[in-house]
Every structure is written in structure tokens, then in C-alpha cells.
Amino acid sequence: MHLLQQIVFILCAGTAIGIFTKKVVEVRRNILLGRDENLTDQSGRRWRNVLLLAFGQKKMFKRPLPAVLHFFVYAGFVLINIEVLEILIDGIFGTERIFQAPLGAFYNVVIGFFEILAFLTLIAVIVFLIRRNILKVKRLSMHELDGFPKRDANTILYIEIVLMCMLLLMNAMEGAIQLKEGVGNGFLISSLIAPLFTGLSLDMLNIIKHTCWWGHILGIFAFLNYLPYSKHFHILLAFPNAFYTRLTPQGKMANMPEVQNEVLYMMQPELAPTATDAAPVQHRFGAKDVMDLSWKNLLDAYSCTECGRCTSVCPANITGKKLSPRKIMMDTRDRLEEVGENINKNKNFVDDGKSLVHDYISVEELRACTTCQACVEACPVSIEPLSIINQLRRYLIMEESNAPQEWNLMSSNIENNMAPWKFSPDDRDKWANEMEPSA
């Protein structure tokens, strides 16, 4: 019987890991559809960002209550997975609590600590459910979250509750067995629950214990394969995203070499490439679709937690305009997933007549942005919605000539008069002459 269980376990584990790996490879391919961008300089600062932003969740603590609750869930997820390692080894080799013998009495301390984390995670998850569904916190109840995003957030919370309950109940069954056999008192938290089950027979306690064991690990396998389709993929991607965050000062606009070269060649024609030179790679001015963005923009889209902190501080959104930085990231991810499915189906991308701008993100949204960087500053994992907005706006103006009339007039005045105002350079100092006292 043990051998059969081992075989079933290995098949389940192998299938889960295989399906997860296949999806991760697809996500990586989708991210690398973006333009190249070198973000490997200053490795010391980058590792510091990983420690402070991803591990330490530094920016989360600007809002202490949700930060503390999130830390419970985060710590529970990271540390309780050490016990999952034990379950994996037990499942493969047919052992039971393989770490218990080498750790001795310290094993109970470790499991007791994990149970405290599991209990705190349960409390945090229940509070999160109340905030989302009863208190309806504004940033968690916006229309852009209607449908799958709201179901997704709740689904993950329900899964967390089930997993933590399975873990505690499994340990409680073991504690009840120990009480009936007089060989121990169980673990810290589950020992408080164990006396409730001492009236059951040993056979029934063992059945419940093993059912919870299988339910816990199969739930983790299911959770693993749900992650890549969920906003909770940030659990894994927050770390590389923090490492590759841009280190340039916030608000610094990246120049486009293509535009700079056009101006340079106009001023110094001798530097322009000749017919015999290798043709330079032609890029779009700005970005029309996800393939025109950089791979970091696309990594940002997959790393978005949909927490809405960016939108809650966006002055355009606060004043009732259509722009929501969170929606920009969600739309980018949705379009990228659609492009990925297109590639899966056709081997290569086949034009589907859609694009990120217009079909997913409207001109009205893009024009509402004030480029204030509030969204970038607020993001806990250093996502930059503004970078995507700027590139989409560049495309609208430079390739579609799609800009408000006021912007076109200003650009025309700068081009013709070297100033935003419609005055000839020769008349620019006329106001001073008019102020001279008459003779």
C-alpha cells in the first residue's frame, strides 16, 4: 500500500511541476517578446532592492495595518514551505516526518512556530476577505476589478484558508493520536484543538490525518499551477522585478536614439549612414503593442499585484478622469497573454488586427496622465506604469499625429518660432519697447 501511495504521489508531483514549468516557460517567452533593455548595472544596489523591497516589503509599510497582515501571509507562505519540503520527501520515500528524528525536541519548536504563522495567516486572510467583500475598501472595489480579478483575489484567499486549516487539522489529528496513546502532547496550536477529537477511534483519526495530508499537498500543487494565471504570480516575480528595477531618478525621460539620430543627421549630414552601410534596425516611434515595449515593462505587467495603491494616489483618477495606472498594467498583461496564445496556436505571431493602444488602452486614459510619478512611488514592487504610458503616448503623437489641438499648436510654435507662443522671434522683445517712457 505504501508503494502505491508513493507512486501516486510521485505522479501527482511530477505532473504538477511539469505543467507549472511549461507555463513558466511560456511566460518567460512572452516577456522576452519585448525590446531589449540592459538593467544589470550597479548589482549592489539591485541586490539591496531585492532585500528591502521584495524580502523586506519596505514600501508596504507606508500603510501599516495591511502591511502587517500581508507580512503574516508572506512569512507563512515562505516559511511554512519548509514543512512542505518535509511532506515532499515523505511522499517520495514513504517516510513520516523525516526531520523529526534528526532535530529531536527542536522539531516540536519548529512545527509550533509554523503553526503560529499558519494561525496568523488565517487571521490575516479573514481580515482581507472582510476588507474586500464587506467593508469594500475603495481601491479594492473599483469597476476594473469586476469579473475575474475579483474572483481571483477571493479564490486565492479561500485557498489559503483551506491550506492552513488542513495543516492545523492534520497536526491536531496527530496530537489526538498521541493523547490517546499517552506518548506526547502534540504541537503548540494544534494541541489546543486535539482534545476535541480524542473521542474518535484511532482508525478514524488516522484516516482524517492522512486525508488532510493529501489535501494539503494536493492543494499546494493546485495553487502552484493557478499562480501563473493569477495576479498572485507576483509571489515569485516580485524578486526579479525588484532586482531589475530602473535605477535612474524618477521622472527622468528616456530619450529615443532613433529620434536623436534623425536630428543629428539633419544637423550633420556627413554622419548619416550611406547606402553601403548595414541598414539599422527600424523600431516604431513609441509603442503601439506589447512587442514595442521593453521586456522590463512586460515583466512589470506580470508582477502587478493589482493592489491599487498606484490608482489610489493618481491625481487624474482622484479627480474623476478615466486613467487608472493599475488598469494600464492589467491591460498590458491581458494583451500579452492574448499575444502568447496567438503564438501557441500559430507558432509565430499572426496579426490579429488588435493592439495595446486603442483596443485595450484608450487615448482618453493616456492623455489624462500628468506624469507626476505618484504611481511609481506608491508601488510596493517598483512597477512603472508611467513608462508604458509615455511610450504609448509617443506612438500616438509621432506615428499617428494624434494629439490635442492645443498640443499641436504648441509644437508648431516651437518648430517655427522656437517658443510655445505664436510670436515671431523678431517681435519677442517688443513688449519691452512698449514699456519705455515716451520722449
C-alpha positions as CSV (number, residue, x, y, z in Angstrom):
1,M,0.0,0.0,0.0
2,H,2.8,2.4,0.9
3,L,4.5,1.7,-2.5
4,L,1.2,2.5,-4.3
5,Q,0.9,5.8,-2.4
6,Q,4.5,6.7,-3.3
7,I,3.8,6.0,-7.0
8,V,0.6,8.1,-6.9
9,F,2.4,10.9,-5.0
10,I,5.3,11.0,-7.5
11,L,2.9,11.0,-10.4
12,C,1.0,13.9,-8.9
13,A,4.1,15.9,-8.0
14,G,5.7,15.3,-11.4
15,T,2.5,16.3,-13.3
16,A,2.1,19.5,-11.2
17,I,5.7,20.5,-11.6
18,G,5.7,19.7,-15.3
19,I,2.6,21.8,-16.1
20,F,3.9,24.6,-13.9
21,T,7.3,24.6,-15.7
22,K,5.6,24.6,-19.1
23,K,3.5,27.7,-18.2
24,V,6.6,29.5,-16.7
25,V,8.5,28.9,-20.0
26,E,5.6,30.4,-21.9
27,V,5.5,33.5,-19.5
28,R,9.3,33.9,-20.0
29,R,8.9,33.7,-23.8
30,N,6.1,36.3,-23.6
31,I,8.3,38.7,-21.5
32,L,11.2,38.4,-23.9
33,L,8.9,39.5,-26.8
34,G,9.7,43.0,-25.6
35,R,12.5,45.2,-26.7
36,D,15.9,44.6,-25.2
37,E,16.9,46.7,-22.2
38,N,20.1,46.4,-20.2
39,L,19.4,46.6,-16.5
40,T,22.4,44.8,-15.0
41,D,24.5,47.7,-13.7
42,Q,25.1,48.5,-10.1
43,S,24.5,45.0,-8.8
44,G,25.0,46.0,-5.2
45,R,22.0,48.5,-5.3
46,R,20.0,45.9,-7.1
47,W,20.5,43.2,-4.5
48,R,19.7,45.8,-1.9
49,N,16.4,46.4,-3.6
50,V,15.7,42.7,-3.5
51,L,16.3,42.6,0.2
52,L,14.4,45.7,1.1
53,L,11.5,45.7,-1.4
54,A,10.9,42.0,-2.1
55,F,12.0,40.3,1.1
56,G,11.6,43.2,3.5
57,Q,8.5,44.7,1.8
58,K,9.7,48.2,2.8
59,K,7.2,50.1,0.7
60,M,4.3,48.1,2.0
61,F,4.7,49.7,5.5
62,K,3.6,53.1,4.3
63,R,0.2,51.7,5.2
64,P,1.0,49.8,8.5
65,L,-2.2,47.7,9.0
66,P,-2.4,46.0,5.6
67,A,1.4,45.7,5.7
68,V,1.5,43.8,8.9
69,L,-1.3,41.5,7.8
70,H,0.4,41.0,4.4
71,F,3.6,40.2,6.2
72,F,1.9,37.4,8.2
73,V,0.7,35.8,4.9
74,Y,4.1,36.4,3.2
75,A,6.0,34.9,6.1
76,G,3.6,32.0,6.4
77,F,3.9,31.3,2.6
78,V,7.8,31.4,2.7
79,L,8.5,29.6,6.0
80,I,5.7,27.0,6.0
81,N,7.0,25.8,2.7
82,I,9.9,24.3,4.7
83,E,7.3,21.9,6.1
84,V,6.1,21.3,2.5
85,L,9.7,20.2,1.8
86,E,9.3,17.5,4.5
87,I,5.9,16.5,3.1
88,L,7.5,16.1,-0.4
89,I,10.3,13.9,1.0
90,D,7.9,11.8,3.0
91,G,5.7,11.4,-0.1
92,I,8.5,10.3,-2.3
93,F,10.3,7.9,0.1
94,G,7.3,6.7,2.1
95,T,8.6,8.1,5.4
96,E,6.7,10.0,8.0
97,R,8.1,13.3,9.5
98,I,11.6,12.6,8.3
99,F,13.0,15.7,10.0
100,Q,11.7,14.7,13.4
101,A,14.4,12.2,14.4
102,P,17.5,14.4,13.4
103,L,16.0,17.5,15.0
104,G,14.8,15.8,18.2
105,A,13.0,18.1,20.7
106,F,13.7,21.1,18.5
107,Y,11.4,19.7,15.9
108,N,8.3,20.5,18.0
109,V,9.6,24.0,18.4
110,V,9.9,24.4,14.7
111,I,6.5,23.0,13.9
112,G,5.0,25.1,16.7
113,F,6.4,28.2,15.1
114,F,5.0,27.2,11.7
115,E,1.6,26.7,13.4
116,I,1.7,30.2,14.9
117,L,2.4,31.5,11.3
118,A,-0.5,29.4,10.0
119,F,-2.8,30.8,12.6
120,L,-1.7,34.4,11.9
121,T,-2.1,33.8,8.2
122,L,-5.7,32.6,8.8
123,I,-6.5,35.8,10.7
124,A,-4.9,38.0,8.1
125,V,-6.7,36.2,5.2
126,I,-10.1,36.6,7.0
127,V,-9.4,40.3,7.5
128,F,-8.5,40.6,3.8
129,L,-11.8,38.9,2.8
130,I,-13.7,41.3,5.1
131,R,-11.9,44.4,3.6
132,R,-12.7,43.3,0.1
133,N,-16.2,42.0,0.4
134,I,-17.8,43.6,3.4
135,L,-16.0,46.9,4.1
136,K,-15.4,47.2,0.3
137,V,-12.3,49.4,0.6
138,K,-12.4,51.8,-2.4
139,R,-9.2,50.8,-4.1
140,L,-10.2,47.1,-3.9
141,S,-13.7,47.7,-5.2
142,M,-13.2,49.6,-8.5
143,H,-15.0,48.5,-11.7
144,E,-11.7,47.4,-13.3
145,L,-11.7,44.6,-10.8
146,D,-15.2,43.3,-11.8
147,G,-15.3,39.7,-13.0
148,F,-12.2,37.5,-12.9
149,P,-9.9,39.9,-11.0
150,K,-12.3,40.0,-8.0
151,R,-12.9,36.2,-8.2
152,D,-9.2,35.7,-8.5
153,A,-8.4,37.7,-5.3
154,N,-11.1,35.9,-3.3
155,T,-10.1,32.4,-4.7
156,I,-6.6,32.8,-3.5
157,L,-7.8,33.8,-0.1
158,Y,-10.1,30.8,0.1
159,I,-7.3,28.5,-0.9
160,E,-5.1,30.0,1.8
161,I,-7.8,29.3,4.4
162,V,-8.2,25.7,3.2
163,L,-4.4,25.0,3.2
164,M,-3.9,26.5,6.7
165,C,-6.8,24.6,8.1
166,M,-5.6,21.3,6.5
167,L,-2.2,21.9,8.1
168,L,-3.5,22.6,11.6
169,L,-6.1,19.8,11.4
170,M,-3.5,17.3,10.3
171,N,-1.3,18.2,13.2
172,A,-4.3,18.1,15.6
173,M,-5.1,14.6,14.5
174,E,-1.6,13.6,15.3
175,G,-1.9,15.3,18.7
176,A,-5.1,13.4,19.4
177,I,-3.5,10.1,18.5
178,Q,-0.6,10.9,20.9
179,L,-3.1,11.8,23.7
180,K,-4.9,8.5,23.2
181,E,-1.7,6.6,23.2
182,G,-0.2,8.7,26.0
183,V,3.1,9.4,24.1
184,G,3.0,13.2,23.8
185,N,1.0,16.4,23.8
186,G,1.2,17.4,20.2
187,F,2.3,20.8,18.8
188,L,1.7,24.3,20.0
189,I,-1.5,25.5,18.3
190,S,-2.9,22.1,17.2
191,S,-2.6,20.7,20.7
192,L,-5.4,23.1,21.7
193,I,-7.6,21.5,19.1
194,A,-6.6,17.9,19.6
195,P,-8.7,17.2,22.7
196,L,-11.9,17.9,20.7
197,F,-11.1,14.7,18.7
198,T,-10.0,12.2,21.3
199,G,-13.4,10.6,21.3
200,L,-12.8,9.3,17.8
201,S,-11.2,5.9,17.2
202,L,-7.5,5.6,16.3
203,D,-8.5,4.4,12.8
204,M,-10.7,7.4,12.2
205,L,-8.1,9.8,13.5
206,N,-5.5,8.3,11.1
207,I,-8.0,8.5,8.2
208,I,-8.6,12.2,8.9
209,K,-4.9,12.8,9.4
210,H,-3.9,11.2,6.0
211,T,-6.8,12.9,4.2
212,C,-5.6,16.3,5.5
213,W,-2.0,15.4,4.5
214,W,-3.1,14.6,0.9
215,G,-5.5,17.6,0.8
216,H,-2.7,19.9,1.9
217,I,-0.1,18.8,-0.6
218,L,-2.6,18.4,-3.5
219,G,-3.9,21.9,-2.6
220,I,-0.4,23.2,-2.9
221,F,0.1,21.6,-6.3
222,A,-3.2,23.1,-7.5
223,F,-2.1,26.5,-6.0
224,L,1.2,26.2,-7.8
225,N,-0.4,25.8,-11.2
226,Y,-3.0,28.5,-10.5
227,L,-0.3,31.1,-9.8
228,P,0.8,31.9,-13.4
229,Y,-2.8,32.7,-14.3
230,S,-3.3,34.9,-11.3
231,K,-2.2,38.3,-10.0
232,H,-0.5,36.3,-7.2
233,F,2.2,35.4,-9.7
234,H,3.9,38.4,-8.0
235,I,4.8,36.0,-5.2
236,L,7.6,34.7,-7.5
237,L,8.2,37.6,-9.8
238,A,8.5,40.3,-7.2
239,F,12.1,39.2,-6.6
240,P,13.4,39.5,-10.2
241,N,11.3,42.6,-10.7
242,A,12.9,44.3,-7.7
243,F,16.4,43.3,-8.9
244,Y,15.8,44.7,-12.4
245,T,14.1,47.9,-11.3
246,R,15.4,51.0,-13.1
247,L,17.9,53.0,-11.0
248,T,17.6,56.2,-12.9
249,P,16.0,59.1,-11.0
250,Q,12.2,59.0,-11.0
251,G,10.8,61.3,-13.6
252,K,13.8,61.1,-16.0
253,M,12.5,60.5,-19.5
254,A,14.4,58.1,-21.7
255,N,15.4,59.6,-25.0
256,M,14.8,57.7,-28.2
257,P,18.0,57.1,-30.1
258,E,16.0,56.9,-33.4
259,V,14.8,60.5,-32.9
260,Q,18.2,61.8,-31.7
261,N,19.9,60.3,-34.8
262,E,17.4,61.9,-37.1
263,V,18.2,65.3,-35.6
264,L,21.9,64.6,-35.7
265,Y,21.9,63.6,-39.3
266,M,19.9,66.7,-40.2
267,M,22.5,68.9,-38.5
268,Q,25.5,66.9,-39.7
269,P,24.6,65.0,-42.9
270,E,28.1,63.6,-43.2
271,L,27.3,61.3,-40.2
272,A,24.2,59.8,-41.9
273,P,24.6,56.1,-42.9
274,T,25.3,55.6,-46.6
275,A,23.7,53.1,-48.9
276,T,26.6,50.7,-48.4
277,D,26.2,50.7,-44.6
278,A,24.3,48.0,-42.9
279,A,20.6,49.0,-42.5
280,P,19.9,49.9,-38.9
281,V,17.1,48.1,-37.1
282,Q,13.9,50.1,-37.5
283,H,11.8,50.5,-34.4
284,R,8.5,52.1,-34.0
285,F,8.5,55.6,-32.5
286,G,7.0,54.8,-29.1
287,A,4.9,51.7,-28.6
288,K,1.7,50.6,-30.3
289,D,1.6,47.0,-29.0
290,V,3.2,44.9,-26.3
291,M,6.1,43.9,-28.6
292,D,7.2,47.5,-28.8
293,L,7.6,47.8,-25.1
294,S,10.7,46.6,-23.3
295,W,11.0,43.3,-21.6
296,K,11.0,45.1,-18.2
297,N,7.7,46.7,-19.0
298,L,6.3,43.2,-19.7
299,L,7.9,41.8,-16.5
300,D,6.2,44.7,-14.7
301,A,2.8,43.6,-16.1
302,Y,3.2,40.1,-14.9
303,S,4.4,41.3,-11.5
304,C,1.5,43.6,-10.8
305,T,-0.3,42.7,-7.6
306,E,-3.5,44.7,-8.5
307,C,-3.4,46.2,-5.0
308,G,-4.5,49.6,-6.4
309,R,-2.1,51.7,-4.4
310,C,-1.0,53.3,-7.7
311,T,-4.5,54.2,-8.6
312,S,-5.4,55.4,-5.1
313,V,-2.7,58.1,-5.3
314,C,-3.2,59.0,-9.0
315,P,-4.3,62.7,-9.2
316,A,-6.0,62.0,-12.6
317,N,-8.1,59.2,-11.1
318,I,-8.8,61.0,-7.9
319,T,-10.3,63.9,-9.9
320,G,-12.6,61.6,-11.8
321,K,-10.7,61.0,-15.0
322,K,-10.6,57.7,-16.7
323,L,-7.0,56.9,-16.1
324,S,-6.1,54.1,-13.7
325,P,-2.4,53.0,-13.5
326,R,-3.5,49.6,-12.2
327,K,-5.7,49.1,-15.3
328,I,-2.8,50.1,-17.5
329,M,-0.8,47.2,-16.1
330,M,-3.8,44.8,-16.2
331,D,-4.5,45.6,-19.8
332,T,-0.8,45.2,-20.7
333,R,-0.8,41.7,-19.1
334,D,-4.1,40.7,-20.8
335,R,-2.9,41.8,-24.2
336,L,0.4,40.0,-23.7
337,E,-1.4,36.8,-22.7
338,E,-3.5,37.1,-25.8
339,V,-0.4,37.5,-28.0
340,G,1.1,34.5,-26.2
341,E,-2.0,32.4,-27.0
342,N,-1.7,33.6,-30.7
343,I,1.9,32.3,-30.8
344,N,0.9,29.0,-29.2
345,K,-1.7,28.5,-31.8
346,N,0.2,29.7,-34.9
347,K,3.8,29.0,-33.9
348,N,4.6,32.7,-34.7
349,F,2.5,35.8,-34.0
350,V,-0.1,36.3,-36.7
351,D,-1.5,39.8,-36.9
352,D,-4.9,39.8,-35.3
353,G,-5.9,43.3,-36.1
354,K,-5.6,44.4,-32.4
355,S,-3.1,46.5,-30.5
356,L,-2.5,47.6,-26.9
357,V,-3.3,51.2,-27.6
358,H,-6.9,51.8,-28.8
359,D,-8.1,48.2,-28.3
360,Y,-7.1,47.9,-24.6
361,I,-6.0,51.3,-23.5
362,S,-7.8,54.4,-24.8
363,V,-6.4,57.7,-25.9
364,E,-8.5,59.4,-23.2
365,E,-6.7,57.4,-20.5
366,L,-3.3,58.2,-21.9
367,R,-3.9,61.9,-22.2
368,A,-5.2,62.1,-18.6
369,C,-1.7,61.2,-17.2
370,T,0.2,64.2,-15.6
371,T,3.5,62.2,-15.5
372,C,3.7,63.0,-11.7
373,Q,5.3,59.6,-10.8
374,A,2.9,59.1,-7.9
375,C,2.0,55.7,-9.2
376,V,5.7,54.6,-9.4
377,E,6.4,55.9,-5.9
378,A,3.4,54.1,-4.4
379,C,4.0,50.7,-6.0
380,P,5.3,48.1,-3.4
381,V,7.3,46.2,-6.1
382,S,8.6,49.1,-8.1
383,I,6.4,48.7,-11.2
384,E,6.4,51.7,-13.6
385,P,3.0,52.3,-15.3
386,L,4.3,55.7,-16.4
387,S,6.9,54.1,-18.6
388,I,4.2,52.3,-20.6
389,I,2.0,55.4,-20.7
390,N,4.8,57.5,-22.1
391,Q,5.7,55.1,-24.8
392,L,2.1,54.7,-25.9
393,R,1.7,58.5,-26.0
394,R,4.9,58.8,-28.1
395,Y,3.4,56.4,-30.6
396,L,0.1,58.4,-30.8
397,I,1.9,61.7,-31.4
398,M,4.9,60.7,-33.5
399,E,3.3,58.0,-35.7
400,E,-0.4,58.8,-35.7
401,S,-0.1,62.6,-35.2
402,N,-2.8,62.0,-32.6
403,A,-2.6,64.9,-30.1
404,P,-5.0,67.6,-28.8
405,Q,-5.2,70.7,-30.9
406,E,-3.5,72.7,-28.1
407,W,-0.5,70.4,-28.2
408,N,-0.2,70.6,-32.0
409,L,-0.3,74.4,-31.8
410,M,2.4,74.5,-29.2
411,S,4.6,72.1,-31.2
412,S,4.1,74.1,-34.3
413,N,5.1,77.3,-32.5
414,I,8.2,75.7,-31.0
415,E,9.1,74.5,-34.5
416,N,8.5,77.8,-36.2
417,N,9.1,80.4,-33.5
418,M,11.4,78.5,-31.1
419,A,8.9,79.2,-28.3
420,P,5.5,77.9,-27.2
421,W,3.8,81.2,-28.1
422,K,2.8,82.4,-31.5
423,F,5.2,85.4,-31.7
424,S,7.9,85.9,-34.3
425,P,11.4,85.8,-32.7
426,D,11.8,89.3,-34.1
427,D,8.9,90.6,-32.1
428,R,9.7,88.8,-28.9
429,D,11.2,91.9,-27.2
430,K,8.5,94.2,-28.4
431,W,6.8,94.3,-25.0
432,A,10.0,95.9,-23.5
433,N,10.0,98.7,-26.1
434,E,6.3,99.5,-25.3
435,M,7.2,100.0,-21.7
436,E,9.8,102.7,-22.4
437,P,8.6,106.2,-21.4
438,S,7.7,108.3,-24.3
439,A,10.2,111.1,-25.1
